[in-house]
Amino acid sequence: MAVWALIGFMGCGKSSIGRTAAKMLGVGGMPPQEFASLTPPSLRDGPPASVPRVARPSEAHHHASAAFIDLDEEIVRRCGQSIPKIFAATGEAGFRAIERKTLEELLTVGGLPLEGRATRGTEAGGPSAIADGGVSEANSRKGKAHLPSDILLSLGGGTLTDEGSRELVKKNCKCIYLRASVETLAANLREVGTEGRPMLAGANPDAPADAPDSLESRIAAMMAERGPIYEKAADIILDIDGLSYEQAARQILNSFSR
């Protein structure tokens, strides 16, 4: 089983493209009710403290992984707070630590058991050891479905700015960089809105493109920092300017055979 990490700047449509590709594979994302069952009841109504606590997989039942997982959505489900609220409570450094921990547990503790890797936590209530990309013996006896051959994992736009997260992705994933121009990203973000994106706070969507506080200026500045990181991490670069989500998704599926 391979895990394909979709990377790219905010507004490139990673989640929509990833979900579309998953549907084309015939395996959709894990239903919300199953995600909820992975989260301890104490966290479902929000963490008791102002600083969110990430739920550990060992605290919940182990489920076979889905064909598509959005890292931001998984953080929200585990912490019981929106991304902006987590940023407000912890700052960017605190959020990156939570993001890194969630990614680590998805990839190495049991959320996404990888080929050749045995998961930790075989104690009662924890995930069972899994090798060679198959389901555990216990799950096989229960008649659970086999894991899909490919997992699409949509990373946040800033995930790879954290060194620890970069190393996790490098060791455990094949990366597809969904590259788009500033113009495409700005147009997409104006369409979907910038609310809920703390790194774009203060950008003025109505300002002229060449204004210092414009959406284009903010995107260009952040891309100057993040673009080289994406390109270095990527196994495959797909230019998505002018492509529909369906067309971009088909390119991702074509990449699986490379």
C-alpha positions as CSV (number, residue, x, y, z in Angstrom):
1,M,0.0,0.0,0.0
2,A,1.3,3.4,-0.9
3,V,0.5,6.7,0.7
4,W,0.4,9.6,-1.8
5,A,0.7,13.0,-0.1
6,L,-0.9,15.9,-2.0
7,I,1.0,19.1,-1.4
8,G,0.4,22.6,-2.6
9,F,-0.5,26.1,-1.7
10,M,-3.9,27.2,-0.2
11,G,-6.5,27.4,-3.0
12,C,-5.0,24.7,-5.2
13,G,-8.0,22.4,-4.4
14,K,-6.1,19.6,-2.8
15,S,-9.1,18.2,-0.8
16,S,-11.5,18.5,-3.7
17,I,-9.0,17.0,-6.2
18,G,-8.1,14.2,-3.7
19,R,-11.7,13.3,-3.0
20,T,-12.5,13.2,-6.7
21,A,-9.5,10.9,-7.3
22,A,-10.7,8.7,-4.5
23,K,-14.1,8.4,-6.0
24,M,-12.6,7.5,-9.3
25,L,-10.7,4.7,-7.6
26,G,-14.1,3.4,-6.3
27,V,-13.2,4.0,-2.6
28,G,-14.4,7.1,-0.9
29,G,-13.2,8.7,2.2
30,M,-14.1,7.3,5.6
31,P,-17.6,8.3,6.6
32,P,-17.8,11.1,9.3
33,Q,-19.4,8.7,11.8
34,E,-16.5,6.4,11.6
35,F,-14.0,9.2,12.1
36,A,-16.1,10.2,15.1
37,S,-15.7,6.7,16.5
38,L,-11.9,7.2,16.4
39,T,-12.2,10.2,18.8
40,P,-12.6,9.7,22.5
41,P,-16.0,11.0,23.8
42,S,-14.2,13.6,25.9
43,L,-12.9,15.3,22.8
44,R,-16.0,15.2,20.6
45,D,-17.5,18.3,22.3
46,G,-14.2,20.1,22.3
47,P,-11.2,19.9,24.6
48,P,-11.7,21.0,28.2
49,A,-8.6,23.3,28.2
50,S,-7.9,26.3,26.0
51,V,-5.0,24.5,24.3
52,P,-6.3,21.5,22.2
53,R,-5.2,18.0,23.0
54,V,-4.6,15.6,20.1
55,A,-6.3,12.3,20.5
56,R,-4.0,9.3,20.3
57,P,-5.1,6.3,18.1
58,S,-4.3,4.0,21.1
59,E,-7.2,5.7,22.9
60,A,-9.7,4.5,20.3
61,H,-10.7,1.5,18.2
62,H,-8.6,0.7,15.2
63,H,-10.2,1.1,11.8
64,A,-9.0,0.2,8.3
65,S,-7.7,3.4,6.6
66,A,-9.7,5.3,4.0
67,A,-8.7,6.0,0.5
68,F,-8.7,9.8,1.2
69,I,-7.9,11.7,4.4
70,D,-7.6,15.4,4.8
71,L,-5.0,16.3,7.5
72,D,-6.7,19.6,8.5
73,E,-10.0,17.8,8.9
74,E,-8.4,15.1,11.0
75,I,-6.9,17.7,13.3
76,V,-10.2,19.4,13.7
77,R,-11.9,16.1,14.5
78,R,-9.3,15.1,17.1
79,C,-9.1,18.5,18.8
80,G,-12.7,19.5,18.5
81,Q,-11.9,23.0,17.4
82,S,-11.5,24.8,14.1
83,I,-8.1,25.6,12.6
84,P,-8.5,29.3,13.4
85,K,-9.3,28.6,17.0
86,I,-6.4,26.3,17.4
87,F,-4.1,29.0,15.9
88,A,-5.6,31.5,18.3
89,A,-5.0,29.3,21.3
90,T,-1.5,28.0,20.4
91,G,0.0,30.3,17.7
92,E,1.5,28.9,14.5
93,A,4.3,27.0,16.4
94,G,1.7,25.3,18.6
95,F,-0.4,24.4,15.6
96,R,2.5,23.0,13.7
97,A,3.4,20.8,16.7
98,I,-0.2,19.4,16.8
99,E,-0.1,19.0,13.0
100,R,3.2,17.1,13.2
101,K,1.9,14.8,16.0
102,T,-1.3,14.0,14.1
103,L,0.7,13.3,10.9
104,E,3.1,11.1,12.8
105,E,0.3,9.1,14.4
106,L,-1.5,8.7,11.1
107,L,1.6,7.4,9.4
108,T,3.4,5.4,12.0
109,V,1.2,4.6,15.0
110,G,-1.7,2.9,13.3
111,G,-3.9,5.4,11.5
112,L,-2.3,4.4,8.1
113,P,-0.4,1.1,8.5
114,L,2.2,1.2,5.7
115,E,3.8,-1.7,3.8
116,G,6.5,-3.4,5.7
117,R,5.8,-1.3,8.9
118,A,4.4,-2.9,12.1
119,T,2.3,-0.4,14.1
120,R,2.9,0.2,17.7
121,G,0.3,-0.3,20.4
122,T,-0.5,-4.0,20.2
123,E,-1.7,-3.9,23.8
124,A,-5.4,-4.4,24.5
125,G,-7.4,-1.7,22.8
126,G,-4.6,-0.5,20.6
127,P,-4.0,-1.1,16.9
128,S,-2.7,-4.6,16.0
129,A,0.6,-5.1,14.2
130,I,0.2,-5.0,10.5
131,A,2.9,-6.1,7.9
132,D,3.1,-6.3,4.2
133,G,0.3,-3.9,3.6
134,G,-2.4,-6.4,4.6
135,V,-5.0,-6.3,7.4
136,S,-4.0,-7.7,10.8
137,E,-4.8,-11.3,11.6
138,A,-7.4,-10.1,14.1
139,N,-9.1,-7.9,11.6
140,S,-9.0,-10.7,9.0
141,R,-10.8,-13.0,11.5
142,K,-13.5,-10.4,11.9
143,G,-14.0,-10.3,8.2
144,K,-13.0,-6.6,7.7
145,A,-12.3,-5.3,4.3
146,H,-8.7,-5.2,3.0
147,L,-7.0,-1.8,3.0
148,P,-7.1,0.1,-0.4
149,S,-3.9,-0.1,-2.4
150,D,-3.4,3.6,-2.4
151,I,-4.2,6.3,0.2
152,L,-4.5,9.9,-0.8
153,L,-3.5,12.2,2.1
154,S,-4.1,15.9,1.6
155,L,-1.6,18.0,3.6
156,G,-2.1,21.5,4.8
157,G,-0.5,24.3,2.8
158,G,2.1,24.9,5.6
159,T,2.7,21.3,6.7
160,L,6.0,21.0,5.0
161,T,7.3,24.2,6.5
162,D,7.9,22.1,9.7
163,E,11.1,20.1,9.5
164,G,9.7,17.2,11.5
165,S,6.6,16.9,9.2
166,R,8.8,17.1,6.2
167,E,10.9,14.1,7.4
168,L,7.7,12.1,8.1
169,V,6.4,12.7,4.6
170,K,9.8,12.0,3.0
171,K,10.1,8.7,4.8
172,N,6.5,7.5,4.5
173,C,4.9,9.1,1.4
174,K,5.1,9.7,-2.3
175,C,4.5,13.4,-2.9
176,I,2.5,15.0,-5.6
177,Y,2.9,18.7,-5.8
178,L,-0.3,20.4,-7.3
179,R,1.4,23.5,-8.7
180,A,-0.6,26.5,-9.7
181,S,0.1,30.1,-10.6
182,V,-0.6,33.0,-8.2
183,E,-3.5,34.1,-10.5
184,T,-5.1,30.7,-10.3
185,L,-4.7,30.5,-6.5
186,A,-6.1,34.0,-6.0
187,A,-9.1,33.3,-8.2
188,N,-9.8,30.1,-6.4
189,L,-9.5,31.7,-3.0
190,R,-11.8,34.5,-3.9
191,E,-14.4,32.0,-5.0
192,V,-14.2,29.9,-1.9
193,G,-13.3,32.7,0.5
194,T,-10.4,33.1,2.8
195,E,-12.3,32.7,6.1
196,G,-10.7,30.0,8.2
197,R,-7.2,30.5,6.7
198,P,-5.1,32.1,9.5
199,M,-2.1,32.5,7.3
200,L,-4.1,34.8,5.0
201,A,-5.4,37.0,7.8
202,G,-5.1,40.6,6.8
203,A,-5.0,40.0,3.0
204,N,-7.5,42.2,1.2
205,P,-9.3,40.2,-1.5
206,D,-10.7,43.4,-3.0
207,A,-7.3,45.2,-3.3
208,P,-5.7,45.6,-6.7
209,A,-3.3,42.7,-7.5
210,D,-0.2,44.9,-7.1
211,A,-1.2,46.4,-3.8
212,P,1.0,45.4,-0.8
213,D,-2.1,44.0,1.1
214,S,-3.6,42.2,-1.9
215,L,-4.4,38.5,-2.0
216,E,-1.9,38.2,-4.9
217,S,0.9,39.9,-2.9
218,R,0.3,37.7,0.1
219,I,0.2,34.5,-2.0
220,A,3.3,35.5,-4.0
221,A,5.3,36.2,-0.8
222,M,4.3,32.9,0.8
223,M,4.9,31.0,-2.5
224,A,8.5,32.4,-2.6
225,E,9.1,30.7,0.7
226,R,7.1,27.5,0.2
227,G,7.5,26.8,-3.5
228,P,11.1,25.6,-3.2
229,I,10.1,23.4,-0.3
230,Y,7.3,21.8,-2.3
231,E,9.5,21.2,-5.3
232,K,12.2,19.6,-3.3
233,A,9.7,17.3,-1.5
234,A,7.8,16.3,-4.6
235,D,8.2,13.0,-6.4
236,I,5.9,14.3,-9.1
237,I,4.9,17.8,-10.0
238,L,1.5,18.4,-11.7
239,D,0.7,21.8,-13.2
240,I,-3.0,22.3,-12.6
241,D,-3.6,25.8,-14.2
242,G,-6.7,25.5,-16.4
243,L,-7.6,22.0,-15.2
244,S,-10.9,21.0,-13.6
245,Y,-10.8,19.0,-10.4
246,E,-11.7,15.9,-12.5
247,Q,-8.9,16.5,-15.0
248,A,-6.4,17.0,-12.1
249,A,-7.7,13.9,-10.4
250,R,-7.1,11.8,-13.5
251,Q,-3.6,13.1,-13.7
252,I,-3.0,11.9,-10.1
253,L,-4.4,8.5,-10.9
254,N,-2.1,8.3,-14.0
255,S,0.8,9.1,-11.7
256,F,0.2,5.9,-9.7
257,S,1.7,3.9,-12.5
258,R,4.9,6.0,-12.7
